Amino acid sequence: MDTKLTYSQAIKRLEELVAQVEDPSLPISQVLEKVKEATSLVNFCREELRRGEDQVNQILNTKSESL
């Protein structure tokens, strides 16, 4: 996975992959490749969201401690 990939880019690519996989003429071997790529992108997005959640929690905890 490209370490410079952004969350927005990953979501856009996932949307592209879904559209491609929905094509009934796509050979199963290509479907499998696209599903594998999509799985990797979903994992990347989950990790980005988890990191963002951690940052928000850290900010909120810091703010509440200073009150």
PyMOL Python script that loads the backbone (N, CA, C, O; Angstrom):
from pymol import cmd

cmd.read_pdbstr("""\
ATOM      1  N   MET A   1       0.843  -1.182   0.000  1.00  0.00           N
ATOM      2  CA  MET A   1       0.000   0.000   0.000  1.00  0.00           C
ATOM      3  C   MET A   1       0.884   1.239   0.000  1.00  0.00           C
ATOM      4  O   MET A   1       1.857   1.324   0.748  1.00  0.00           O
ATOM      5  N   ASP A   2       0.535   2.185  -0.839  1.00  0.00           N
ATOM      6  CA  ASP A   2       1.291   3.435  -0.941  1.00  0.00           C
ATOM      7  C   ASP A   2       1.139   4.220   0.356  1.00  0.00           C
ATOM      8  O   ASP A   2       0.024   4.554   0.755  1.00  0.00           O
ATOM      9  N   THR A   3       2.255   4.514   1.012  1.00  0.00           N
ATOM     10  CA  THR A   3       2.202   5.210   2.293  1.00  0.00           C
ATOM     11  C   THR A   3       1.777   6.665   2.132  1.00  0.00           C
ATOM     12  O   THR A   3       1.413   7.306   3.117  1.00  0.00           O
ATOM     13  N   LYS A   4       1.816   7.199   0.915  1.00  0.00           N
ATOM     14  CA  LYS A   4       1.407   8.576   0.685  1.00  0.00           C
ATOM     15  C   LYS A   4      -0.064   8.682   0.303  1.00  0.00           C
ATOM     16  O   LYS A   4      -0.558   9.775   0.028  1.00  0.00           O
ATOM     17  N   LEU A   5      -0.754   7.571   0.286  1.00  0.00           N
ATOM     18  CA  LEU A   5      -2.175   7.548  -0.042  1.00  0.00           C
ATOM     19  C   LEU A   5      -2.964   8.257   1.049  1.00  0.00           C
ATOM     20  O   LEU A   5      -2.706   8.064   2.237  1.00  0.00           O
ATOM     21  N   THR A   6      -3.921   9.074   0.645  1.00  0.00           N
ATOM     22  CA  THR A   6      -4.779   9.734   1.626  1.00  0.00           C
ATOM     23  C   THR A   6      -6.075   8.953   1.781  1.00  0.00           C
ATOM     24  O   THR A   6      -6.418   8.109   0.953  1.00  0.00           O
ATOM     25  N   TYR A   7      -6.781   9.255   2.852  1.00  0.00           N
ATOM     26  CA  TYR A   7      -8.071   8.619   3.091  1.00  0.00           C
ATOM     27  C   TYR A   7      -9.020   8.896   1.917  1.00  0.00           C
ATOM     28  O   TYR A   7      -9.699   7.990   1.435  1.00  0.00           O
ATOM     29  N   SER A   8      -9.058  10.133   1.471  1.00  0.00           N
ATOM     30  CA  SER A   8      -9.946  10.502   0.359  1.00  0.00           C
ATOM     31  C   SER A   8      -9.598   9.755  -0.925  1.00  0.00           C
ATOM     32  O   SER A   8     -10.486   9.318  -1.657  1.00  0.00           O
ATOM     33  N   GLN A   9      -8.314   9.612  -1.191  1.00  0.00           N
ATOM     34  CA  GLN A   9      -7.886   8.870  -2.382  1.00  0.00           C
ATOM     35  C   GLN A   9      -8.287   7.396  -2.270  1.00  0.00           C
ATOM     36  O   GLN A   9      -8.705   6.781  -3.251  1.00  0.00           O
ATOM     37  N   ALA A  10      -8.156   6.845  -1.076  1.00  0.00           N
ATOM     38  CA  ALA A  10      -8.516   5.445  -0.869  1.00  0.00           C
ATOM     39  C   ALA A  10     -10.010   5.239  -1.080  1.00  0.00           C
ATOM     40  O   ALA A  10     -10.420   4.258  -1.700  1.00  0.00           O
ATOM     41  N   ILE A  11     -10.824   6.154  -0.571  1.00  0.00           N
ATOM     42  CA  ILE A  11     -12.273   6.053  -0.749  1.00  0.00           C
ATOM     43  C   ILE A  11     -12.637   6.154  -2.231  1.00  0.00           C
ATOM     44  O   ILE A  11     -13.480   5.406  -2.727  1.00  0.00           O
ATOM     45  N   LYS A  12     -11.998   7.080  -2.920  1.00  0.00           N
ATOM     46  CA  LYS A  12     -12.263   7.236  -4.355  1.00  0.00           C
ATOM     47  C   LYS A  12     -11.911   5.953  -5.106  1.00  0.00           C
ATOM     48  O   LYS A  12     -12.668   5.506  -5.968  1.00  0.00           O
ATOM     49  N   ARG A  13     -10.769   5.367  -4.778  1.00  0.00           N
ATOM     50  CA  ARG A  13     -10.350   4.127  -5.440  1.00  0.00           C
ATOM     51  C   ARG A  13     -11.315   2.987  -5.111  1.00  0.00           C
ATOM     52  O   ARG A  13     -11.620   2.164  -5.974  1.00  0.00           O
ATOM     53  N   LEU A  14     -11.794   2.936  -3.878  1.00  0.00           N
ATOM     54  CA  LEU A  14     -12.774   1.921  -3.505  1.00  0.00           C
ATOM     55  C   LEU A  14     -14.046   2.065  -4.331  1.00  0.00           C
ATOM     56  O   LEU A  14     -14.615   1.068  -4.775  1.00  0.00           O
ATOM     57  N   GLU A  15     -14.489   3.287  -4.536  1.00  0.00           N
ATOM     58  CA  GLU A  15     -15.670   3.526  -5.363  1.00  0.00           C
ATOM     59  C   GLU A  15     -15.448   3.039  -6.792  1.00  0.00           C
ATOM     60  O   GLU A  15     -16.342   2.454  -7.403  1.00  0.00           O
ATOM     61  N   GLU A  16     -14.252   3.285  -7.319  1.00  0.00           N
ATOM     62  CA  GLU A  16     -13.911   2.817  -8.666  1.00  0.00           C
ATOM     63  C   GLU A  16     -13.936   1.291  -8.730  1.00  0.00           C
ATOM     64  O   GLU A  16     -14.460   0.705  -9.678  1.00  0.00           O
ATOM     65  N   LEU A  17     -13.365   0.661  -7.712  1.00  0.00           N
ATOM     66  CA  LEU A  17     -13.319  -0.800  -7.688  1.00  0.00           C
ATOM     67  C   LEU A  17     -14.715  -1.401  -7.612  1.00  0.00           C
ATOM     68  O   LEU A  17     -14.998  -2.401  -8.272  1.00  0.00           O
ATOM     69  N   VAL A  18     -15.577  -0.807  -6.823  1.00  0.00           N
ATOM     70  CA  VAL A  18     -16.953  -1.311  -6.719  1.00  0.00           C
ATOM     71  C   VAL A  18     -17.631  -1.241  -8.083  1.00  0.00           C
ATOM     72  O   VAL A  18     -18.289  -2.193  -8.502  1.00  0.00           O
ATOM     73  N   ALA A  19     -17.474  -0.130  -8.764  1.00  0.00           N
ATOM     74  CA  ALA A  19     -18.077   0.017 -10.095  1.00  0.00           C
ATOM     75  C   ALA A  19     -17.538  -1.031 -11.056  1.00  0.00           C
ATOM     76  O   ALA A  19     -18.292  -1.583 -11.858  1.00  0.00           O
ATOM     77  N   GLN A  20     -16.244  -1.310 -10.984  1.00  0.00           N
ATOM     78  CA  GLN A  20     -15.643  -2.298 -11.875  1.00  0.00           C
ATOM     79  C   GLN A  20     -16.128  -3.705 -11.553  1.00  0.00           C
ATOM     80  O   GLN A  20     -16.417  -4.487 -12.459  1.00  0.00           O
ATOM     81  N   VAL A  21     -16.218  -4.026 -10.277  1.00  0.00           N
ATOM     82  CA  VAL A  21     -16.625  -5.367  -9.859  1.00  0.00           C
ATOM     83  C   VAL A  21     -18.089  -5.627 -10.211  1.00  0.00           C
ATOM     84  O   VAL A  21     -18.480  -6.774 -10.429  1.00  0.00           O
ATOM     85  N   GLU A  22     -18.884  -4.585 -10.267  1.00  0.00           N
ATOM     86  CA  GLU A  22     -20.297  -4.737 -10.609  1.00  0.00           C
ATOM     87  C   GLU A  22     -20.509  -5.064 -12.087  1.00  0.00           C
ATOM     88  O   GLU A  22     -21.612  -5.445 -12.479  1.00  0.00           O
ATOM     89  N   ASP A  23     -19.484  -4.924 -12.898  1.00  0.00           N
ATOM     90  CA  ASP A  23     -19.573  -5.245 -14.325  1.00  0.00           C
ATOM     91  C   ASP A  23     -19.627  -6.761 -14.490  1.00  0.00           C
ATOM     92  O   ASP A  23     -18.650  -7.448 -14.189  1.00  0.00           O
ATOM     93  N   PRO A  24     -20.751  -7.293 -14.963  1.00  0.00           N
ATOM     94  CA  PRO A  24     -20.885  -8.750 -15.076  1.00  0.00           C
ATOM     95  C   PRO A  24     -19.954  -9.390 -16.111  1.00  0.00           C
ATOM     96  O   PRO A  24     -19.761 -10.605 -16.099  1.00  0.00           O
ATOM     97  N   SER A  25     -19.384  -8.593 -16.991  1.00  0.00           N
ATOM     98  CA  SER A  25     -18.489  -9.159 -17.994  1.00  0.00           C
ATOM     99  C   SER A  25     -17.044  -9.281 -17.504  1.00  0.00           C
ATOM    100  O   SER A  25     -16.192  -9.824 -18.208  1.00  0.00           O
ATOM    101  N   LEU A  26     -16.773  -8.782 -16.312  1.00  0.00           N
ATOM    102  CA  LEU A  26     -15.417  -8.836 -15.766  1.00  0.00           C
ATOM    103  C   LEU A  26     -15.064 -10.276 -15.405  1.00  0.00           C
ATOM    104  O   LEU A  26     -15.806 -10.927 -14.669  1.00  0.00           O
ATOM    105  N   PRO A  27     -13.944 -10.778 -15.913  1.00  0.00           N
ATOM    106  CA  PRO A  27     -13.530 -12.148 -15.582  1.00  0.00           C
ATOM    107  C   PRO A  27     -13.308 -12.319 -14.081  1.00  0.00           C
ATOM    108  O   PRO A  27     -12.873 -11.393 -13.396  1.00  0.00           O
ATOM    109  N   ILE A  28     -13.609 -13.499 -13.591  1.00  0.00           N
ATOM    110  CA  ILE A  28     -13.512 -13.768 -12.157  1.00  0.00           C
ATOM    111  C   ILE A  28     -12.108 -13.518 -11.626  1.00  0.00           C
ATOM    112  O   ILE A  28     -11.953 -13.072 -10.489  1.00  0.00           O
ATOM    113  N   SER A  29     -11.092 -13.793 -12.418  1.00  0.00           N
ATOM    114  CA  SER A  29      -9.719 -13.558 -11.962  1.00  0.00           C
ATOM    115  C   SER A  29      -9.485 -12.071 -11.677  1.00  0.00           C
ATOM    116  O   SER A  29      -8.785 -11.722 -10.726  1.00  0.00           O
ATOM    117  N   GLN A  30     -10.066 -11.205 -12.493  1.00  0.00           N
ATOM    118  CA  GLN A  30      -9.925  -9.767 -12.270  1.00  0.00           C
ATOM    119  C   GLN A  30     -10.778  -9.317 -11.086  1.00  0.00           C
ATOM    120  O   GLN A  30     -10.387  -8.419 -10.340  1.00  0.00           O
ATOM    121  N   VAL A  31     -11.942  -9.942 -10.918  1.00  0.00           N
ATOM    122  CA  VAL A  31     -12.782  -9.636  -9.759  1.00  0.00           C
ATOM    123  C   VAL A  31     -12.000  -9.927  -8.484  1.00  0.00           C
ATOM    124  O   VAL A  31     -11.995  -9.125  -7.551  1.00  0.00           O
ATOM    125  N   LEU A  32     -11.343 -11.075  -8.454  1.00  0.00           N
ATOM    126  CA  LEU A  32     -10.576 -11.462  -7.273  1.00  0.00           C
ATOM    127  C   LEU A  32      -9.444 -10.478  -6.993  1.00  0.00           C
ATOM    128  O   LEU A  32      -9.192 -10.138  -5.837  1.00  0.00           O
ATOM    129  N   GLU A  33      -8.767 -10.023  -8.032  1.00  0.00           N
ATOM    130  CA  GLU A  33      -7.693  -9.043  -7.858  1.00  0.00           C
ATOM    131  C   GLU A  33      -8.233  -7.733  -7.293  1.00  0.00           C
ATOM    132  O   GLU A  33      -7.617  -7.119  -6.423  1.00  0.00           O
ATOM    133  N   LYS A  34      -9.383  -7.318  -7.795  1.00  0.00           N
ATOM    134  CA  LYS A  34      -9.976  -6.059  -7.339  1.00  0.00           C
ATOM    135  C   LYS A  34     -10.490  -6.172  -5.909  1.00  0.00           C
ATOM    136  O   LYS A  34     -10.396  -5.218  -5.135  1.00  0.00           O
ATOM    137  N   VAL A  35     -11.030  -7.332  -5.558  1.00  0.00           N
ATOM    138  CA  VAL A  35     -11.481  -7.548  -4.178  1.00  0.00           C
ATOM    139  C   VAL A  35     -10.287  -7.526  -3.229  1.00  0.00           C
ATOM    140  O   VAL A  35     -10.370  -6.988  -2.126  1.00  0.00           O
ATOM    141  N   LYS A  36      -9.184  -8.111  -3.665  1.00  0.00           N
ATOM    142  CA  LYS A  36      -7.973  -8.099  -2.835  1.00  0.00           C
ATOM    143  C   LYS A  36      -7.485  -6.659  -2.617  1.00  0.00           C
ATOM    144  O   LYS A  36      -7.130  -6.282  -1.500  1.00  0.00           O
ATOM    145  N   GLU A  37      -7.470  -5.873  -3.674  1.00  0.00           N
ATOM    146  CA  GLU A  37      -7.064  -4.470  -3.552  1.00  0.00           C
ATOM    147  C   GLU A  37      -8.036  -3.713  -2.655  1.00  0.00           C
ATOM    148  O   GLU A  37      -7.619  -2.915  -1.816  1.00  0.00           O
ATOM    149  N   ALA A  38      -9.324  -3.962  -2.832  1.00  0.00           N
ATOM    150  CA  ALA A  38     -10.339  -3.284  -2.025  1.00  0.00           C
ATOM    151  C   ALA A  38     -10.174  -3.620  -0.547  1.00  0.00           C
ATOM    152  O   ALA A  38     -10.312  -2.746   0.309  1.00  0.00           O
ATOM    153  N   THR A  39      -9.882  -4.865  -0.251  1.00  0.00           N
ATOM    154  CA  THR A  39      -9.677  -5.273   1.141  1.00  0.00           C
ATOM    155  C   THR A  39      -8.521  -4.510   1.764  1.00  0.00           C
ATOM    156  O   THR A  39      -8.605  -4.063   2.908  1.00  0.00           O
ATOM    157  N   SER A  40      -7.458  -4.365   1.017  1.00  0.00           N
ATOM    158  CA  SER A  40      -6.300  -3.613   1.496  1.00  0.00           C
ATOM    159  C   SER A  40      -6.667  -2.147   1.741  1.00  0.00           C
ATOM    160  O   SER A  40      -6.250  -1.555   2.736  1.00  0.00           O
ATOM    161  N   LEU A  41      -7.444  -1.575   0.834  1.00  0.00           N
ATOM    162  CA  LEU A  41      -7.859  -0.179   0.994  1.00  0.00           C
ATOM    163  C   LEU A  41      -8.792  -0.001   2.192  1.00  0.00           C
ATOM    164  O   LEU A  41      -8.694   0.991   2.913  1.00  0.00           O
ATOM    165  N   VAL A  42      -9.687  -0.952   2.403  1.00  0.00           N
ATOM    166  CA  VAL A  42     -10.589  -0.880   3.563  1.00  0.00           C
ATOM    167  C   VAL A  42      -9.771  -0.920   4.851  1.00  0.00           C
ATOM    168  O   VAL A  42     -10.032  -0.157   5.781  1.00  0.00           O
ATOM    169  N   ASN A  43      -8.798  -1.798   4.900  1.00  0.00           N
ATOM    170  CA  ASN A  43      -7.932  -1.881   6.087  1.00  0.00           C
ATOM    171  C   ASN A  43      -7.183  -0.566   6.308  1.00  0.00           C
ATOM    172  O   ASN A  43      -7.059  -0.102   7.441  1.00  0.00           O
ATOM    173  N   PHE A  44      -6.693   0.022   5.239  1.00  0.00           N
ATOM    174  CA  PHE A  44      -6.014   1.312   5.321  1.00  0.00           C
ATOM    175  C   PHE A  44      -6.956   2.378   5.885  1.00  0.00           C
ATOM    176  O   PHE A  44      -6.573   3.140   6.773  1.00  0.00           O
ATOM    177  N   CYS A  45      -8.183   2.430   5.373  1.00  0.00           N
ATOM    178  CA  CYS A  45      -9.159   3.422   5.823  1.00  0.00           C
ATOM    179  C   CYS A  45      -9.510   3.217   7.294  1.00  0.00           C
ATOM    180  O   CYS A  45      -9.612   4.182   8.051  1.00  0.00           O
ATOM    181  N   ARG A  46      -9.693   1.972   7.694  1.00  0.00           N
ATOM    182  CA  ARG A  46      -9.986   1.689   9.107  1.00  0.00           C
ATOM    183  C   ARG A  46      -8.860   2.185  10.011  1.00  0.00           C
ATOM    184  O   ARG A  46      -9.109   2.759  11.072  1.00  0.00           O
ATOM    185  N   GLU A  47      -7.639   1.960   9.587  1.00  0.00           N
ATOM    186  CA  GLU A  47      -6.484   2.395  10.381  1.00  0.00           C
ATOM    187  C   GLU A  47      -6.425   3.923  10.454  1.00  0.00           C
ATOM    188  O   GLU A  47      -6.136   4.482  11.512  1.00  0.00           O
ATOM    189  N   GLU A  48      -6.695   4.591   9.349  1.00  0.00           N
ATOM    190  CA  GLU A  48      -6.709   6.055   9.344  1.00  0.00           C
ATOM    191  C   GLU A  48      -7.792   6.582  10.287  1.00  0.00           C
ATOM    192  O   GLU A  48      -7.558   7.535  11.030  1.00  0.00           O
ATOM    193  N   LEU A  49      -8.960   5.972  10.258  1.00  0.00           N
ATOM    194  CA  LEU A  49     -10.041   6.395  11.147  1.00  0.00           C
ATOM    195  C   LEU A  49      -9.687   6.140  12.605  1.00  0.00           C
ATOM    196  O   LEU A  49      -9.993   6.959  13.472  1.00  0.00           O
ATOM    197  N   ARG A  50      -9.047   5.012  12.877  1.00  0.00           N
ATOM    198  CA  ARG A  50      -8.643   4.699  14.246  1.00  0.00           C
ATOM    199  C   ARG A  50      -7.639   5.728  14.747  1.00  0.00           C
ATOM    200  O   ARG A  50      -7.719   6.191  15.884  1.00  0.00           O
ATOM    201  N   ARG A  51      -6.688   6.080  13.877  1.00  0.00           N
ATOM    202  CA  ARG A  51      -5.693   7.099  14.248  1.00  0.00           C
ATOM    203  C   ARG A  51      -6.357   8.444  14.516  1.00  0.00           C
ATOM    204  O   ARG A  51      -6.008   9.142  15.468  1.00  0.00           O
ATOM    205  N   GLY A  52      -7.307   8.793  13.674  1.00  0.00           N
ATOM    206  CA  GLY A  52      -8.030  10.047  13.874  1.00  0.00           C
ATOM    207  C   GLY A  52      -8.810  10.042  15.176  1.00  0.00           C
ATOM    208  O   GLY A  52      -8.833  11.039  15.897  1.00  0.00           O
ATOM    209  N   GLU A  53      -9.444   8.927  15.474  1.00  0.00           N
ATOM    210  CA  GLU A  53     -10.184   8.798  16.725  1.00  0.00           C
ATOM    211  C   GLU A  53      -9.243   8.933  17.925  1.00  0.00           C
ATOM    212  O   GLU A  53      -9.570   9.599  18.907  1.00  0.00           O
ATOM    213  N   ASP A  54      -8.084   8.303  17.836  1.00  0.00           N
ATOM    214  CA  ASP A  54      -7.096   8.411  18.916  1.00  0.00           C
ATOM    215  C   ASP A  54      -6.667   9.862  19.130  1.00  0.00           C
ATOM    216  O   ASP A  54      -6.523  10.314  20.266  1.00  0.00           O
ATOM    217  N   GLN A  55      -6.466  10.579  18.039  1.00  0.00           N
ATOM    218  CA  GLN A  55      -6.060  11.982  18.144  1.00  0.00           C
ATOM    219  C   GLN A  55      -7.159  12.825  18.782  1.00  0.00           C
ATOM    220  O   GLN A  55      -6.883  13.674  19.629  1.00  0.00           O
ATOM    221  N   VAL A  56      -8.400  12.591  18.375  1.00  0.00           N
ATOM    222  CA  VAL A  56      -9.513  13.338  18.958  1.00  0.00           C
ATOM    223  C   VAL A  56      -9.618  13.043  20.446  1.00  0.00           C
ATOM    224  O   VAL A  56      -9.785  13.959  21.252  1.00  0.00           O
ATOM    225  N   ASN A  57      -9.520  11.769  20.813  1.00  0.00           N
ATOM    226  CA  ASN A  57      -9.583  11.404  22.230  1.00  0.00           C
ATOM    227  C   ASN A  57      -8.460  12.045  23.023  1.00  0.00           C
ATOM    228  O   ASN A  57      -8.667  12.499  24.148  1.00  0.00           O
ATOM    229  N   GLN A  58      -7.275  12.082  22.438  1.00  0.00           N
ATOM    230  CA  GLN A  58      -6.132  12.703  23.113  1.00  0.00           C
ATOM    231  C   GLN A  58      -6.382  14.199  23.318  1.00  0.00           C
ATOM    232  O   GLN A  58      -6.089  14.742  24.384  1.00  0.00           O
ATOM    233  N   ILE A  59      -6.915  14.849  22.311  1.00  0.00           N
ATOM    234  CA  ILE A  59      -7.224  16.280  22.417  1.00  0.00           C
ATOM    235  C   ILE A  59      -8.287  16.514  23.484  1.00  0.00           C
ATOM    236  O   ILE A  59      -8.163  17.419  24.308  1.00  0.00           O
ATOM    237  N   LEU A  60      -9.326  15.696  23.461  1.00  0.00           N
ATOM    238  CA  LEU A  60     -10.397  15.853  24.446  1.00  0.00           C
ATOM    239  C   LEU A  60      -9.900  15.590  25.861  1.00  0.00           C
ATOM    240  O   LEU A  60     -10.291  16.291  26.794  1.00  0.00           O
ATOM    241  N   ASN A  61      -9.055  14.601  26.030  1.00  0.00           N
ATOM    242  CA  ASN A  61      -8.511  14.311  27.351  1.00  0.00           C
ATOM    243  C   ASN A  61      -7.615  15.437  27.844  1.00  0.00           C
ATOM    244  O   ASN A  61      -7.642  15.780  29.026  1.00  0.00           O
ATOM    245  N   THR A  62      -6.831  16.007  26.956  1.00  0.00           N
ATOM    246  CA  THR A  62      -5.964  17.124  27.313  1.00  0.00           C
ATOM    247  C   THR A  62      -6.803  18.334  27.717  1.00  0.00           C
ATOM    248  O   THR A  62      -6.505  19.010  28.702  1.00  0.00           O
ATOM    249  N   LYS A  63      -7.857  18.597  26.942  1.00  0.00           N
ATOM    250  CA  LYS A  63      -8.733  19.726  27.259  1.00  0.00           C
ATOM    251  C   LYS A  63      -9.417  19.534  28.603  1.00  0.00           C
ATOM    252  O   LYS A  63      -9.494  20.477  29.390  1.00  0.00           O
ATOM    253  N   SER A  64      -9.916  18.334  28.887  1.00  0.00           N
ATOM    254  CA  SER A  64     -10.642  18.094  30.132  1.00  0.00           C
ATOM    255  C   SER A  64      -9.699  18.153  31.337  1.00  0.00           C
ATOM    256  O   SER A  64     -10.116  18.530  32.432  1.00  0.00           O
ATOM    257  N   GLU A  65      -8.448  17.788  31.141  1.00  0.00           N
ATOM    258  CA  GLU A  65      -7.472  17.850  32.241  1.00  0.00           C
ATOM    259  C   GLU A  65      -7.112  19.295  32.590  1.00  0.00           C
ATOM    260  O   GLU A  65      -6.774  19.599  33.733  1.00  0.00           O
ATOM    261  N   SER A  66      -7.188  20.169  31.605  1.00  0.00           N
ATOM    262  CA  SER A  66      -6.822  21.561  31.853  1.00  0.00           C
ATOM    263  C   SER A  66      -7.971  22.381  32.432  1.00  0.00           C
ATOM    264  O   SER A  66      -7.788  23.537  32.811  1.00  0.00           O
ATOM    265  N   LEU A  67      -9.139  21.784  32.495  1.00  0.00           N
ATOM    266  CA  LEU A  67     -10.301  22.519  33.049  1.00  0.00           C
ATOM    267  C   LEU A  67     -10.360  22.474  34.526  1.00  0.00           C
ATOM    268  O   LEU A  67     -11.274  23.042  35.125  1.00  0.00           O
TER     269      LEU A  67
END
""", "prot")
cmd.dss("prot")
cmd.show_as("cartoon", "prot")
cmd.util.cbc("prot")
cmd.orient("prot")
